[in-house]
Amino acid sequence: MRILATDGMDKSGVLALTQKGHEVVEQFYPPEELGEKVKEFDVLVVRSATKVRAPIIDAAKGSKLKLIIRGGVGVDNIDVEYAEKNGIAVRNTPRSSSDSVAELALAHMFSVARFISAAGHTMREDKWEKKAYGGGIELMDKTVGIIGYGRIGQALGRRCIALGMKVLAYDVFKIPSLECDAMKYVELDELLANSDFISLHTPSLDGKPLVNADTIAKMKTGAVVINTSRGGNVDERALLEALDSGKLRGAGLDVFAEEPSKNAALYGHPKVSCTPHIGAATGEAQKRIGAEIVELIENFGK
């Protein structure tokens, strides 16, 4: 098969596919070109940069394209229902990047709690502001509210429990066997009111962002918001206002409403720990994603 990887692919996955006789082309195309180009391929592999919307699917109708794979967990950058209605299967790699994303969420929790990002930046400016960053907090004995308790949420929950934290989880789908002394499912308002840290692990939702003026008002004063899910899950203006007013202690952000983000007031804010959408960007995760993509392609149609 001919495979187009528009957002890159780990070398181990490319090698495995070529050794099996497939052809892999790594090339990004803008939306206005992708629809025509993808006709020449059997499989389209994307990550988060490429958006596969209805016009691209329309252009690919009746062509060789039979499978779209999202190298990652969420598939909200693909019009899944429309693609499958038109005979194009959609798959993702949910097992591969959960640990990497969970570890980054935890890293942002530490960063905000101990001013790691801000204090490190001042040292690079030849400053020694020890007193300015003396008001850190410990994660032990704090409560983390995890919104979306799927693979990534559970991976974060396990790490937080190991640190001596209490976990409150909100999810439409509950797995009762996961509950224990340190973790329980609650309704969203209870989670918001009782969490010191709130970490988002859901796809983009229709309607208002999960973190908005209304939900921030229900949070503890001094809470910390962590978002490694989707930028659309946070109302950036409301978040900025809460940071400026002192309602929130800080925020850890790996994703933004617009990427690359142009919201310098947010990513440059002294209470924000930020990274440029690198949740799954570890060598280990990329190898696992590559292996899962190979497995999906090899098993497709069997």
LOZA-503375 format. One record per residue (C-alpha): residue number from 0; residue in one letter; z, y, x. Coordinates in nm, 3 decimals, always signed. Layout:
// LOZA-503375
+-----+------+---------+---------+---------+
!  nr ! rest !      c3 !      c2 !      c1 !
+-----+------+---------+---------+---------+
! NUM !    A !       Z !       Y !       X !
...
+-----+------+---------+---------+---------+
***
This chain:
// LOZA-503375
+-----+------+---------+---------+---------+
!  nr ! rest !      c3 !      c2 !      c1 !
+-----+------+---------+---------+---------+
!   0 !    M !  +0.000 !  +0.000 !  +0.000 !
!   1 !    R !  -0.044 !  +0.363 !  +0.097 !
!   2 !    I !  +0.285 !  +0.553 !  +0.087 !
!   3 !    L !  +0.326 !  +0.932 !  +0.095 !
!   4 !    A !  +0.665 !  +1.057 !  +0.215 !
!   5 !    T !  +0.663 !  +1.429 !  +0.145 !
!   6 !    D !  +1.014 !  +1.509 !  +0.269 !
!   7 !    G !  +1.021 !  +1.281 !  +0.571 !
!   8 !    M !  +1.165 !  +0.934 !  +0.615 !
!   9 !    D !  +1.381 !  +0.762 !  +0.874 !
!  10 !    K !  +1.179 !  +0.609 !  +1.155 !
!  11 !    S !  +1.335 !  +0.266 !  +1.100 !
!  12 !    G !  +1.207 !  +0.263 !  +0.741 !
!  13 !    V !  +0.860 !  +0.379 !  +0.844 !
!  14 !    L !  +0.847 !  +0.109 !  +1.114 !
!  15 !    A !  +0.960 !  -0.163 !  +0.873 !
!  16 !    L !  +0.693 !  -0.065 !  +0.622 !
!  17 !    T !  +0.412 !  -0.046 !  +0.877 !
!  18 !    Q !  +0.513 !  -0.384 !  +1.020 !
!  19 !    K !  +0.473 !  -0.524 !  +0.670 !
!  20 !    G !  +0.117 !  -0.390 !  +0.660 !
!  21 !    H !  +0.171 !  -0.070 !  +0.461 !
!  22 !    E !  +0.047 !  +0.275 !  +0.562 !
!  23 !    V !  +0.301 !  +0.560 !  +0.563 !
!  24 !    V !  +0.194 !  +0.925 !  +0.571 !
!  25 !    E !  +0.467 !  +1.184 !  +0.625 !
!  26 !    Q !  +0.334 !  +1.516 !  +0.499 !
!  27 !    F !  +0.476 !  +1.787 !  +0.275 !
!  28 !    Y !  +0.245 !  +1.940 !  +0.013 !
!  29 !    P !  +0.322 !  +2.238 !  -0.211 !
!  30 !    P !  +0.319 !  +2.165 !  -0.587 !
!  31 !    E !  -0.030 !  +2.307 !  -0.638 !
!  32 !    E !  -0.171 !  +2.055 !  -0.388 !
!  33 !    L !  +0.053 !  +1.755 !  -0.439 !
!  34 !    G !  -0.101 !  +1.642 !  -0.769 !
!  35 !    E !  -0.443 !  +1.597 !  -0.610 !
!  36 !    K !  -0.318 !  +1.448 !  -0.284 !
!  37 !    V !  -0.089 !  +1.192 !  -0.444 !
!  38 !    K !  -0.385 !  +1.030 !  -0.622 !
!  39 !    E !  -0.473 !  +0.872 !  -0.288 !
!  40 !    F !  -0.142 !  +0.686 !  -0.262 !
!  41 !    D !  +0.027 !  +0.393 !  -0.434 !
!  42 !    V !  +0.382 !  +0.519 !  -0.373 !
!  43 !    L !  +0.533 !  +0.868 !  -0.348 !
!  44 !    V !  +0.866 !  +0.898 !  -0.164 !
!  45 !    V !  +1.058 !  +1.224 !  -0.203 !
!  46 !    R !  +1.400 !  +1.361 !  -0.124 !
!  47 !    S !  +1.530 !  +1.689 !  -0.271 !
!  48 !    A !  +1.269 !  +1.940 !  -0.149 !
!  49 !    T !  +0.977 !  +1.796 !  -0.349 !
!  50 !    K !  +0.984 !  +1.847 !  -0.725 !
!  51 !    V !  +0.773 !  +1.602 !  -0.926 !
!  52 !    R !  +0.715 !  +1.776 !  -1.256 !
!  53 !    A !  +0.478 !  +1.711 !  -1.547 !
!  54 !    P !  +0.174 !  +1.894 !  -1.400 !
!  55 !    I !  +0.185 !  +1.674 !  -1.089 !
!  56 !    I !  +0.225 !  +1.363 !  -1.303 !
!  57 !    D !  -0.066 !  +1.478 !  -1.524 !
!  58 !    A !  -0.285 !  +1.519 !  -1.217 !
!  59 !    A !  -0.193 !  +1.169 !  -1.098 !
!  60 !    K !  -0.264 !  +0.992 !  -1.429 !
!  61 !    G !  -0.503 !  +0.703 !  -1.395 !
!  62 !    S !  -0.487 !  +0.712 !  -1.015 !
!  63 !    K !  -0.345 !  +0.461 !  -0.765 !
!  64 !    L !  +0.003 !  +0.607 !  -0.798 !
!  65 !    K !  +0.236 !  +0.353 !  -0.957 !
!  66 !    L !  +0.579 !  +0.428 !  -0.809 !
!  67 !    I !  +0.791 !  +0.735 !  -0.723 !
!  68 !    I !  +1.104 !  +0.681 !  -0.513 !
!  69 !    R !  +1.375 !  +0.941 !  -0.471 !
!  70 !    G !  +1.547 !  +0.885 !  -0.137 !
!  71 !    G !  +1.894 !  +0.971 !  -0.265 !
!  72 !    V !  +2.111 !  +0.944 !  -0.573 !
!  73 !    G !  +2.004 !  +1.204 !  -0.829 !
!  74 !    V !  +1.656 !  +1.204 !  -0.983 !
!  75 !    D !  +1.675 !  +1.543 !  -1.154 !
!  76 !    N !  +1.393 !  +1.673 !  -0.931 !
!  77 !    I !  +1.162 !  +1.424 !  -1.105 !
!  78 !    D !  +1.050 !  +1.426 !  -1.471 !
!  79 !    V !  +1.152 !  +1.061 !  -1.499 !
!  80 !    E !  +1.086 !  +0.998 !  -1.868 !
!  81 !    Y !  +0.745 !  +1.166 !  -1.855 !
!  82 !    A !  +0.643 !  +0.971 !  -1.544 !
!  83 !    E !  +0.743 !  +0.635 !  -1.690 !
!  84 !    K !  +0.576 !  +0.719 !  -2.022 !
!  85 !    N !  +0.257 !  +0.760 !  -1.819 !
!  86 !    G !  +0.287 !  +0.431 !  -1.636 !
!  87 !    I !  +0.452 !  +0.555 !  -1.317 !
!  88 !    A !  +0.784 !  +0.386 !  -1.233 !
!  89 !    V !  +1.071 !  +0.588 !  -1.087 !
!  90 !    R !  +1.340 !  +0.447 !  -0.859 !
!  91 !    N !  +1.619 !  +0.592 !  -0.641 !
!  92 !    T !  +1.849 !  +0.473 !  -0.362 !
!  93 !    P !  +2.199 !  +0.508 !  -0.510 !
!  94 !    R !  +2.377 !  +0.281 !  -0.262 !
!  95 !    S !  +2.273 !  +0.458 !  +0.055 !
!  96 !    S !  +2.422 !  +0.807 !  +0.083 !
!  97 !    S !  +2.746 !  +0.790 !  -0.116 !
!  98 !    D !  +2.974 !  +0.768 !  +0.187 !
!  99 !    S !  +2.796 !  +1.050 !  +0.372 !
! 100 !    V !  +2.819 !  +1.288 !  +0.076 !
! 101 !    A !  +3.182 !  +1.193 !  +0.010 !
! 102 !    E !  +3.274 !  +1.260 !  +0.373 !
! 103 !    L !  +3.104 !  +1.601 !  +0.364 !
! 104 !    A !  +3.293 !  +1.692 !  +0.046 !
! 105 !    L !  +3.616 !  +1.594 !  +0.220 !
! 106 !    A !  +3.515 !  +1.793 !  +0.528 !
! 107 !    H !  +3.469 !  +2.104 !  +0.312 !
! 108 !    M !  +3.813 !  +2.044 !  +0.161 !
! 109 !    F !  +3.966 !  +2.043 !  +0.509 !
! 110 !    S !  +3.756 !  +2.342 !  +0.613 !
! 111 !    V !  +3.878 !  +2.560 !  +0.326 !
! 112 !    A !  +4.237 !  +2.436 !  +0.352 !
! 113 !    R !  +4.260 !  +2.519 !  +0.723 !
! 114 !    F !  +4.002 !  +2.801 !  +0.759 !
! 115 !    I !  +3.798 !  +2.586 !  +0.998 !
! 116 !    S !  +3.462 !  +2.750 !  +0.927 !
! 117 !    A !  +3.591 !  +3.109 !  +0.918 !
! 118 !    A !  +3.825 !  +3.078 !  +1.216 !
! 119 !    G !  +3.562 !  +2.903 !  +1.426 !
! 120 !    H !  +3.318 !  +3.183 !  +1.352 !
! 121 !    T !  +3.559 !  +3.452 !  +1.470 !
! 122 !    M !  +3.616 !  +3.265 !  +1.797 !
! 123 !    R !  +3.244 !  +3.270 !  +1.861 !
! 124 !    E !  +3.279 !  +3.648 !  +1.832 !
! 125 !    D !  +3.543 !  +3.636 !  +2.112 !
! 126 !    K !  +3.830 !  +3.694 !  +1.870 !
! 127 !    W !  +4.167 !  +3.517 !  +1.868 !
! 128 !    E !  +4.298 !  +3.569 !  +1.514 !
! 129 !    K !  +4.577 !  +3.313 !  +1.509 !
! 130 !    K !  +4.798 !  +3.508 !  +1.270 !
! 131 !    A !  +4.513 !  +3.570 !  +1.024 !
! 132 !    Y !  +4.466 !  +3.196 !  +0.972 !
! 133 !    G !  +4.828 !  +3.087 !  +0.962 !
! 134 !    G !  +4.844 !  +3.032 !  +0.587 !
! 135 !    G !  +4.670 !  +2.698 !  +0.568 !
! 136 !    I !  +4.760 !  +2.420 !  +0.328 !
! 137 !    E !  +4.786 !  +2.043 !  +0.364 !
! 138 !    L !  +4.581 !  +1.801 !  +0.156 !
! 139 !    M !  +4.866 !  +1.550 !  +0.138 !
! 140 !    D !  +5.046 !  +1.558 !  -0.200 !
! 141 !    K !  +4.776 !  +1.780 !  -0.351 !
! 142 !    T !  +4.573 !  +1.682 !  -0.658 !
! 143 !    V !  +4.195 !  +1.654 !  -0.642 !
! 144 !    G !  +3.994 !  +1.660 !  -0.963 !
! 145 !    I !  +3.666 !  +1.473 !  -0.929 !
! 146 !    I !  +3.406 !  +1.553 !  -1.194 !
! 147 !    G !  +3.163 !  +1.262 !  -1.201 !
! 148 !    Y !  +3.333 !  +0.941 !  -1.088 !
! 149 !    G !  +3.032 !  +0.734 !  -0.994 !
! 150 !    R !  +2.957 !  +0.596 !  -0.648 !
! 151 !    I !  +3.009 !  +0.925 !  -0.463 !
! 152 !    G !  +3.307 !  +1.033 !  -0.670 !
! 153 !    Q !  +3.475 !  +0.696 !  -0.614 !
! 154 !    A !  +3.402 !  +0.711 !  -0.240 !
! 155 !    L !  +3.569 !  +1.052 !  -0.225 !
! 156 !    G !  +3.857 !  +0.931 !  -0.441 !
! 157 !    R !  +3.932 !  +0.642 !  -0.204 !
! 158 !    R !  +3.944 !  +0.877 !  +0.093 !
! 159 !    C !  +4.167 !  +1.125 !  -0.088 !
! 160 !    I !  +4.410 !  +0.851 !  -0.193 !
! 161 !    A !  +4.426 !  +0.737 !  +0.171 !
! 162 !    L !  +4.532 !  +1.093 !  +0.262 !
! 163 !    G !  +4.817 !  +1.082 !  +0.012 !
! 164 !    M !  +4.645 !  +1.285 !  -0.259 !
! 165 !    K !  +4.651 !  +1.227 !  -0.633 !
! 166 !    V !  +4.312 !  +1.183 !  -0.802 !
! 167 !    L !  +4.219 !  +1.299 !  -1.152 !
! 168 !    A !  +3.875 !  +1.182 !  -1.259 !
! 169 !    Y !  +3.650 !  +1.299 !  -1.541 !
! 170 !    D !  +3.345 !  +1.095 !  -1.635 !
! 171 !    V !  +3.161 !  +1.003 !  -1.952 !
! 172 !    F !  +3.164 !  +0.640 !  -1.834 !
! 173 !    K !  +3.507 !  +0.507 !  -1.742 !
! 174 !    I !  +3.593 !  +0.198 !  -1.538 !
! 175 !    P !  +3.955 !  +0.122 !  -1.637 !
! 176 !    S !  +4.005 !  -0.117 !  -1.345 !
! 177 !    L !  +3.979 !  +0.179 !  -1.103 !
! 178 !    E !  +4.295 !  +0.340 !  -1.239 !
! 179 !    C !  +4.613 !  +0.304 !  -1.034 !
! 180 !    D !  +4.928 !  +0.501 !  -0.956 !
! 181 !    A !  +4.725 !  +0.753 !  -0.752 !
! 182 !    M !  +4.418 !  +0.779 !  -0.979 !
! 183 !    K !  +4.368 !  +0.824 !  -1.351 !
! 184 !    Y !  +4.095 !  +0.937 !  -1.588 !
! 185 !    V !  +4.163 !  +1.257 !  -1.782 !
! 186 !    E !  +3.974 !  +1.496 !  -2.007 !
! 187 !    L !  +3.801 !  +1.789 !  -1.840 !
! 188 !    D !  +4.048 !  +2.060 !  -1.946 !
! 189 !    E !  +4.341 !  +1.859 !  -1.808 !
! 190 !    L !  +4.156 !  +1.812 !  -1.480 !
! 191 !    L !  +4.080 !  +2.183 !  -1.453 !
! 192 !    A !  +4.438 !  +2.286 !  -1.525 !
! 193 !    N !  +4.607 !  +2.045 !  -1.284 !
! 194 !    S !  +4.380 !  +2.016 !  -0.979 !
! 195 !    D !  +4.429 !  +2.191 !  -0.646 !
! 196 !    F !  +4.077 !  +2.090 !  -0.542 !
! 197 !    I !  +3.787 !  +2.032 !  -0.782 !
! 198 !    S !  +3.485 !  +1.842 !  -0.649 !
! 199 !    L !  +3.157 !  +1.811 !  -0.842 !
! 200 !    H !  +2.955 !  +1.489 !  -0.834 !
! 201 !    T !  +2.721 !  +1.504 !  -1.132 !
! 202 !    P !  +2.348 !  +1.572 !  -1.174 !
! 203 !    S !  +2.237 !  +1.908 !  -1.308 !
! 204 !    L !  +2.326 !  +1.938 !  -1.673 !
! 205 !    D !  +2.148 !  +2.122 !  -1.951 !
! 206 !    G !  +2.317 !  +2.438 !  -2.071 !
! 207 !    K !  +2.590 !  +2.624 !  -1.885 !
! 208 !    P !  +2.685 !  +2.527 !  -1.529 !
! 209 !    L !  +2.997 !  +2.312 !  -1.501 !
! 210 !    V !  +3.172 !  +2.583 !  -1.302 !
! 211 !    N !  +3.141 !  +2.908 !  -1.495 !
! 212 !    A !  +3.364 !  +3.194 !  -1.602 !
! 213 !    D !  +3.516 !  +2.988 !  -1.883 !
! 214 !    T !  +3.598 !  +2.680 !  -1.675 !
! 215 !    I !  +3.724 !  +2.890 !  -1.382 !
! 216 !    A !  +3.967 !  +3.062 !  -1.620 !
! 217 !    K !  +4.113 !  +2.717 !  -1.700 !
! 218 !    M !  +4.170 !  +2.635 !  -1.333 !
! 219 !    K !  +4.489 !  +2.681 !  -1.137 !
! 220 !    T !  +4.517 !  +3.010 !  -0.952 !
! 221 !    G !  +4.449 !  +2.918 !  -0.591 !
! 222 !    A !  +4.229 !  +2.617 !  -0.668 !
! 223 !    V !  +3.935 !  +2.524 !  -0.445 !
! 224 !    V !  +3.587 !  +2.433 !  -0.576 !
! 225 !    I !  +3.372 !  +2.188 !  -0.379 !
! 226 !    N !  +3.006 !  +2.135 !  -0.468 !
! 227 !    T !  +2.794 !  +1.877 !  -0.289 !
! 228 !    S !  +2.603 !  +1.779 !  -0.605 !
! 229 !    R !  +2.350 !  +2.031 !  -0.741 !
! 230 !    G !  +2.343 !  +2.408 !  -0.702 !
! 231 !    G !  +2.283 !  +2.455 !  -1.074 !
! 232 !    N !  +2.628 !  +2.312 !  -1.146 !
! 233 !    V !  +2.791 !  +2.638 !  -1.032 !
! 234 !    D !  +2.750 !  +2.989 !  -1.173 !
! 235 !    E !  +2.737 !  +3.169 !  -0.839 !
! 236 !    R !  +2.820 !  +3.511 !  -0.983 !
! 237 !    A !  +3.128 !  +3.376 !  -1.161 !
! 238 !    L !  +3.234 !  +3.194 !  -0.844 !
! 239 !    L !  +3.202 !  +3.511 !  -0.636 !
! 240 !    E !  +3.410 !  +3.707 !  -0.884 !
! 241 !    A !  +3.682 !  +3.441 !  -0.875 !
! 242 !    L !  +3.686 !  +3.441 !  -0.495 !
! 243 !    D !  +3.706 !  +3.820 !  -0.479 !
! 244 !    S !  +3.981 !  +3.841 !  -0.741 !
! 245 !    G !  +4.194 !  +3.574 !  -0.574 !
! 246 !    K !  +4.172 !  +3.340 !  -0.872 !
! 247 !    L !  +4.024 !  +3.079 !  -0.637 !
! 248 !    R !  +4.147 !  +3.014 !  -0.285 !
! 249 !    G !  +3.804 !  +2.916 !  -0.165 !
! 250 !    A !  +3.490 !  +2.709 !  -0.210 !
! 251 !    G !  +3.302 !  +2.448 !  -0.011 !
! 252 !    L !  +2.929 !  +2.450 !  -0.085 !
! 253 !    D !  +2.649 !  +2.228 !  +0.037 !
! 254 !    V !  +2.408 !  +2.315 !  -0.246 !
! 255 !    F !  +2.296 !  +2.642 !  -0.400 !
! 256 !    A !  +2.114 !  +2.766 !  -0.710 !
! 257 !    E !  +1.820 !  +2.866 !  -0.491 !
! 258 !    E !  +1.738 !  +2.685 !  -0.169 !
! 259 !    P !  +1.710 !  +2.818 !  +0.094 !
! 260 !    S !  +1.984 !  +3.039 !  -0.050 !
! 261 !    K !  +1.936 !  +3.415 !  -0.047 !
! 262 !    N !  +2.285 !  +3.477 !  -0.186 !
! 263 !    A !  +2.435 !  +3.618 !  +0.135 !
! 264 !    A !  +2.734 !  +3.753 !  -0.054 !
! 265 !    L !  +2.827 !  +3.393 !  -0.136 !
! 266 !    Y !  +2.741 !  +3.194 !  +0.176 !
! 267 !    G !  +2.871 !  +3.477 !  +0.394 !
! 268 !    H !  +3.198 !  +3.510 !  +0.202 !
! 269 !    P !  +3.509 !  +3.462 !  +0.420 !
! 270 !    K !  +3.656 !  +3.216 !  +0.168 !
! 271 !    V !  +3.346 !  +2.995 !  +0.162 !
! 272 !    S !  +3.275 !  +2.694 !  +0.382 !
! 273 !    C !  +2.903 !  +2.628 !  +0.359 !
! 274 !    T !  +2.633 !  +2.391 !  +0.480 !
! 275 !    P !  +2.255 !  +2.389 !  +0.407 !
! 276 !    H !  +2.226 !  +2.083 !  +0.176 !
! 277 !    I !  +2.309 !  +1.821 !  +0.438 !
! 278 !    G !  +2.514 !  +1.582 !  +0.224 !
! 279 !    A !  +2.304 !  +1.276 !  +0.310 !
! 280 !    A !  +2.196 !  +1.400 !  +0.652 !
! 281 !    T !  +2.367 !  +1.142 !  +0.871 !
! 282 !    G !  +2.188 !  +0.892 !  +1.088 !
! 283 !    E !  +2.367 !  +0.607 !  +0.913 !
! 284 !    A !  +2.275 !  +0.726 !  +0.563 !
! 285 !    Q !  +1.911 !  +0.785 !  +0.653 !
! 286 !    K !  +1.881 !  +0.434 !  +0.795 !
! 287 !    R !  +2.034 !  +0.291 !  +0.477 !
! 288 !    I !  +1.802 !  +0.503 !  +0.261 !
! 289 !    G !  +1.503 !  +0.384 !  +0.463 !
! 290 !    A !  +1.610 !  +0.021 !  +0.424 !
! 291 !    E !  +1.660 !  +0.064 !  +0.050 !
! 292 !    I !  +1.316 !  +0.226 !  +0.014 !
! 293 !    V !  +1.161 !  -0.069 !  +0.197 !
! 294 !    E !  +1.343 !  -0.308 !  -0.037 !
! 295 !    L !  +1.227 !  -0.118 !  -0.346 !
! 296 !    I !  +0.864 !  -0.118 !  -0.234 !
! 297 !    E !  +0.868 !  -0.485 !  -0.136 !
! 298 !    N !  +1.024 !  -0.588 !  -0.468 !
! 299 !    F !  +0.814 !  -0.361 !  -0.687 !
! 300 !    G !  +0.613 !  -0.557 !  -0.939 !
! 301 !    K !  +0.781 !  -0.890 !  -0.861 !
+-----+------+---------+---------+---------+
***
